[in-house]
Amino acid sequence: MATPTIDAHHHIWRKADLPWLDGPMVPRIFGPYEAIRRDYPIEEFLADIAGSGVVKSVYVQANWADPVVEVAWVQKTAEQTGWPHAIVGYVDLMAGDVRPALDRLAQYPLLRGVRMQLHWHQNPQYRFAARPDLADDPTFRRNFAILADYGLSFDLQVFDGQMESAARLARDFPQTTLVLQHAGMLEDLSEPGRAKWRAAMARLAAEQNVVSKISALGTFIHRNDPAHIRWVVEETLAIFGADRCLYGSNFPIEKLWTDYASLIGAYRAVVPDPDVARAIFHDTAARVYRIG
């Protein structure tokens, strides 16, 4: 029997609330996305995971037009359906004072963390943040310090070239857990590229308040590749250890090129050891996102 699994990274959405799904097709990091320019409700997510052994899930923000409306809608969805079981919302940590925004989000019981995407790349198609060094910005860091007052984690999304500054952030704010998105977003699959990623990941893993979410591994290759998943999972496990790794599907993005059963099957094939599997697929996520 498969280990009971927490999907620690997925989205549900209403197209009307997502500017990037409306209007002209804008190039995205995961390639053409015509198939998901529509509503993706919780009912479809539940149908996708049926029979997969997923027992709980974490919703991660999807850049809605209004981040408070986003969390409110997901909270209401959870109250009506029982899914998801935790929410990662959005706040602008470059605001003058982040407390008013956090106060608005904190009224929703399932809020466990926030994400502000920091990833910047020389390739404009891979770029999201305005510049690569936001984690070093005094305003960002002043607001980041406040997250601990609210007991919130931070979903950290950076490329390997940004991990040195991310490690400083983790070291300077040890009370806040940083959840590295997508195993550090390996995009250069050459041997030098893999070596650079591995070294940067080791530097980040030296900070004990950083965990790695192993998710979205089809982002740059636009397919479900079991060999690629095996390499990234084994390397990330070697760097962080099982008790600091957690699984996420990134659905419905990964639905562009695979189905849920094939995706989770590729991950499970890498970790036959039941104790390791229990950590990656359940226990780490339950601890980090405080899911009972």
C-alpha positions as CSV (number, residue, x, y, z in Angstrom):
1,M,0.0,0.0,0.0
2,A,1.3,3.5,-0.9
3,T,2.4,5.8,1.9
4,P,-0.4,8.2,2.8
5,T,0.6,11.4,0.9
6,I,0.3,15.1,1.5
7,D,0.5,17.0,-1.8
8,A,2.3,20.1,-0.5
9,H,2.0,22.2,-3.6
10,H,-1.0,22.6,-5.9
11,H,-3.4,25.3,-7.1
12,I,-7.1,25.6,-7.7
13,W,-8.4,28.7,-9.4
14,R,-11.0,30.7,-11.2
15,K,-9.8,32.0,-14.5
16,A,-11.5,35.4,-13.9
17,D,-9.2,36.0,-10.9
18,L,-5.9,35.3,-12.7
19,P,-4.6,38.1,-14.9
20,W,-2.0,35.8,-16.4
21,L,-4.7,33.4,-17.7
22,D,-6.7,36.2,-19.3
23,G,-5.9,38.3,-22.4
24,P,-3.1,37.6,-24.8
25,M,-1.0,34.5,-24.3
26,V,2.1,35.6,-22.5
27,P,5.2,33.3,-22.6
28,R,5.6,31.4,-19.3
29,I,8.3,29.4,-17.7
30,F,6.4,26.1,-18.3
31,G,5.7,26.7,-22.0
32,P,2.4,26.8,-23.8
33,Y,-0.6,26.7,-21.4
34,E,-3.7,26.8,-23.5
35,A,-5.1,23.7,-21.8
36,I,-5.2,25.4,-18.3
37,R,-6.6,28.8,-19.4
38,R,-9.8,27.9,-17.6
39,D,-11.2,27.3,-14.2
40,Y,-9.5,24.5,-12.2
41,P,-11.8,23.8,-9.3
42,I,-11.2,21.6,-6.3
43,E,-13.6,19.0,-7.8
44,E,-11.3,18.5,-10.7
45,F,-8.2,18.3,-8.4
46,L,-10.0,15.6,-6.4
47,A,-10.8,13.7,-9.5
48,D,-7.1,14.0,-10.6
49,I,-5.8,12.6,-7.3
50,A,-8.4,9.8,-7.0
51,G,-6.8,6.5,-6.2
52,S,-3.3,8.1,-5.7
53,G,-3.1,7.8,-1.9
54,V,-3.2,11.6,-1.4
55,V,-5.0,12.2,1.9
56,K,-4.3,16.0,2.4
57,S,-3.0,18.9,0.4
58,V,-1.5,22.4,0.6
59,Y,-2.7,25.2,-1.7
60,V,0.0,27.6,-2.8
61,Q,-0.8,31.1,-4.1
62,A,-1.3,31.5,-7.9
63,N,-0.9,35.3,-8.3
64,W,-4.6,36.2,-8.2
65,A,-5.5,39.8,-8.8
66,D,-6.4,40.2,-5.1
67,P,-4.4,38.0,-2.7
68,V,-6.9,38.4,0.2
69,V,-9.8,37.3,-2.1
70,E,-7.7,34.4,-3.1
71,V,-7.1,33.1,0.5
72,A,-10.8,33.8,1.4
73,W,-12.0,31.7,-1.5
74,V,-9.7,28.8,-0.8
75,Q,-10.6,28.9,2.9
76,K,-14.3,28.8,1.9
77,T,-13.6,25.9,-0.5
78,A,-12.0,24.0,2.3
79,E,-14.9,24.6,4.7
80,Q,-17.3,23.3,2.0
81,T,-15.3,20.3,0.7
82,G,-12.6,19.5,3.3
83,W,-9.8,20.4,0.8
84,P,-7.2,21.8,1.0
85,H,-5.8,21.5,4.5
86,A,-3.4,24.4,4.5
87,I,-2.9,27.6,2.5
88,V,0.2,29.6,1.4
89,G,-0.9,33.1,0.5
90,Y,0.8,36.1,-1.0
91,V,2.1,39.3,0.5
92,D,4.3,42.0,-0.9
93,L,7.4,42.1,1.2
94,M,8.6,45.2,-0.6
95,A,5.7,47.2,0.9
96,G,6.3,50.0,3.3
97,D,4.8,47.9,6.1
98,V,3.6,44.3,5.6
99,R,1.6,44.1,8.8
100,P,-1.7,45.4,7.5
101,A,-1.6,42.8,4.7
102,L,-0.7,40.0,7.1
103,D,-3.5,41.0,9.4
104,R,-6.0,40.7,6.6
105,L,-4.7,37.2,5.7
106,A,-4.3,36.0,9.3
107,Q,-8.1,36.0,9.8
108,Y,-8.2,32.8,7.7
109,P,-7.5,29.7,9.9
110,L,-5.8,27.6,7.2
111,L,-3.1,30.2,6.4
112,R,0.3,28.6,7.2
113,G,2.8,30.6,5.1
114,V,3.3,33.1,2.4
115,R,5.1,33.2,-1.0
116,M,6.6,36.1,-2.9
117,Q,8.4,34.7,-5.9
118,L,12.0,35.9,-6.0
119,H,13.3,34.0,-9.0
120,W,15.2,36.0,-11.5
121,H,17.1,34.7,-14.5
122,Q,19.0,36.2,-17.4
123,N,16.5,34.5,-19.7
124,P,13.5,36.9,-19.6
125,Q,11.1,34.0,-20.0
126,Y,12.3,32.4,-16.8
127,R,12.3,35.8,-14.9
128,F,9.6,36.7,-12.4
129,A,11.1,39.1,-9.8
130,A,12.1,42.7,-10.8
131,R,15.7,42.0,-9.9
132,P,17.9,39.1,-8.6
133,D,18.8,40.5,-5.1
134,L,15.5,41.2,-3.4
135,A,16.4,38.9,-0.5
136,D,19.2,41.3,0.4
137,D,17.0,44.4,0.1
138,P,16.6,46.2,3.5
139,T,12.8,46.7,3.0
140,F,12.3,43.1,2.1
141,R,14.3,41.9,5.1
142,R,12.5,44.3,7.5
143,N,9.2,42.9,6.4
144,F,10.5,39.3,6.3
145,A,11.4,39.6,10.0
146,I,7.8,40.2,10.8
147,L,6.7,36.8,9.5
148,A,7.9,35.2,12.7
149,D,5.5,37.3,14.7
150,Y,2.6,35.6,12.8
151,G,4.1,32.1,12.9
152,L,4.3,31.9,9.1
153,S,6.7,30.0,6.9
154,F,8.0,31.4,3.6
155,D,7.9,29.5,0.3
156,L,11.3,30.5,-1.3
157,Q,11.5,30.4,-5.1
158,V,15.0,31.1,-6.4
159,F,17.5,29.9,-9.0
160,D,20.9,28.5,-7.9
161,G,22.6,31.8,-8.6
162,Q,20.4,33.4,-5.9
163,M,20.9,30.8,-3.2
164,E,23.8,32.6,-1.5
165,S,21.6,35.5,-0.6
166,A,18.8,33.2,0.3
167,A,21.1,31.4,2.7
168,R,22.0,34.7,4.3
169,L,18.3,35.3,4.7
170,A,17.7,32.0,6.3
171,R,20.7,32.4,8.6
172,D,19.7,35.9,9.8
173,F,16.1,34.8,10.5
174,P,16.3,31.3,12.1
175,Q,12.8,31.4,13.6
176,T,11.2,31.3,10.1
177,T,11.1,28.1,8.0
178,L,12.0,28.6,4.4
179,V,10.5,26.1,2.0
180,L,12.6,26.0,-1.1
181,Q,10.3,25.7,-4.2
182,H,10.8,23.0,-6.8
183,A,14.1,21.7,-5.5
184,G,15.9,24.9,-6.5
185,M,14.6,25.0,-10.1
186,L,17.4,23.2,-11.9
187,E,17.2,24.5,-15.5
188,D,20.7,24.0,-16.8
189,L,21.0,20.2,-17.3
190,S,24.6,20.3,-18.5
191,E,27.3,18.8,-16.2
192,P,28.6,22.2,-15.2
193,G,25.0,23.4,-14.6
194,R,24.2,20.4,-12.4
195,A,27.4,20.9,-10.4
196,K,26.6,24.6,-9.9
197,W,23.1,23.7,-8.7
198,R,24.4,21.0,-6.4
199,A,26.9,23.3,-4.7
200,A,24.3,26.1,-4.3
201,M,21.8,23.6,-2.8
202,A,24.4,22.4,-0.3
203,R,25.1,26.0,0.8
204,L,21.4,26.6,1.3
205,A,20.9,23.2,3.1
206,A,23.6,24.3,5.6
207,E,20.9,26.5,7.2
208,Q,18.7,24.2,9.3
209,N,15.5,26.2,8.8
210,V,15.5,25.5,5.1
211,V,13.6,22.5,3.7
212,S,13.2,21.5,0.0
213,K,9.9,21.0,-1.8
214,I,10.5,18.4,-4.5
215,S,8.0,19.5,-7.1
216,A,7.5,20.9,-10.6
217,L,10.4,18.9,-12.1
218,G,8.8,19.1,-15.5
219,T,8.9,22.9,-15.6
220,F,11.9,23.3,-17.9
221,I,11.6,20.0,-19.9
222,H,7.8,20.0,-20.4
223,R,7.4,16.3,-19.8
224,N,7.2,13.8,-17.0
225,D,10.6,12.2,-17.1
226,P,11.2,9.5,-14.5
227,A,14.9,9.5,-15.1
228,H,15.1,13.2,-14.5
229,I,12.9,13.0,-11.4
230,R,15.1,10.2,-10.0
231,W,18.3,12.3,-10.5
232,V,16.8,15.4,-8.8
233,V,15.1,13.5,-6.0
234,E,18.3,11.4,-5.1
235,E,20.5,14.5,-5.2
236,T,18.1,16.6,-3.1
237,L,17.8,13.8,-0.6
238,A,21.5,13.5,-0.3
239,I,21.9,17.2,0.3
240,F,18.9,17.9,2.6
241,G,18.0,14.5,4.1
242,A,14.5,12.9,4.0
243,D,13.2,14.8,7.1
244,R,13.8,18.1,5.2
245,C,12.2,17.1,1.9
246,L,8.6,17.1,0.9
247,Y,6.6,16.3,-2.2
248,G,4.4,18.6,-4.2
249,S,2.6,18.0,-7.5
250,N,2.3,21.6,-8.9
251,F,-1.0,20.6,-10.4
252,P,-2.6,21.7,-12.7
253,I,0.7,23.0,-14.3
254,E,2.1,19.5,-14.6
255,K,-1.2,18.4,-16.0
256,L,0.0,20.1,-19.2
257,W,2.1,17.0,-19.9
258,T,1.1,14.2,-17.6
259,D,-1.6,12.7,-15.4
260,Y,-1.4,12.6,-11.6
261,A,-1.0,8.8,-11.4
262,S,2.0,8.9,-13.7
263,L,3.6,11.8,-11.9
264,I,3.3,10.5,-8.3
265,G,4.3,7.0,-9.6
266,A,7.6,8.4,-10.9
267,Y,8.3,10.0,-7.5
268,R,7.4,6.9,-5.5
269,A,9.6,4.7,-7.7
270,V,12.7,6.6,-6.4
271,V,12.1,6.0,-2.7
272,P,11.3,2.3,-1.9
273,D,12.4,2.7,1.7
274,P,9.2,3.1,3.7
275,D,10.7,5.4,6.3
276,V,12.2,7.7,3.7
277,A,8.9,7.6,1.8
278,R,6.9,8.5,4.9
279,A,9.1,11.5,5.5
280,I,9.0,12.9,1.9
281,F,5.4,12.1,1.2
282,H,3.8,12.9,4.5
283,D,5.7,13.8,7.7
284,T,7.8,16.7,6.6
285,A,4.8,18.5,5.0
286,A,2.6,17.8,8.0
287,R,5.2,19.3,10.3
288,V,6.2,22.3,8.1
289,Y,2.6,23.3,7.3
290,R,1.2,22.2,10.7
291,I,-1.4,19.8,9.2
292,G,-3.0,17.6,11.9
